[in-house]
């Protein structure tokens, strides 16, 4: 089961995934998730993190060591002139 399938199972909506075409590192992965509120984010993200299927898949991919060097988490808010609301 892909990450997107597990997210869908928990009602997590992704807006897109990106890698760096021009920049410092082509090893970086960026993605945006859509939330109606911080309360929704907390409830759904916590359920996803506790999902036994996710825990097993993550352990499987990391059995030879971590595959993610670092994680940054940002909460973005659209500006008044943004086309995305």
Residue, then its C-alpha position, 0 to 999 in steps of 0.5 A: x500500500x502506497x503512502x497515498x493509499x494510507x493517507x486516503x484511508x485516514x481522510x488526508x488530502x494531498x495537494x501535490x508532491x515535488x522534487x527539486x529540478x534546479x537547486x541545492x539538492x535533488x534528494x529533497x521531497x516536498x509535499x503539501x497536505x490540505x487541512x480544514x483546521x488545525x484540529x482536523x490535522x491533529x486528529x487525522x495525522x495522529x491516527x495515521x501515525x498510529x496506524x499499524x499498517x503504516x508502522x509496519x511499512x515504515x519499519x520495512x523500508x527502514x530495516x537497513x537504516x533510516x531513509x529520511x535524513x531530516x523532516x521539516x514541518x510548516x503550517x502555511x496560510x494563504x495570503x489575501x491575494x493567493x489564488x489558493x484558499 
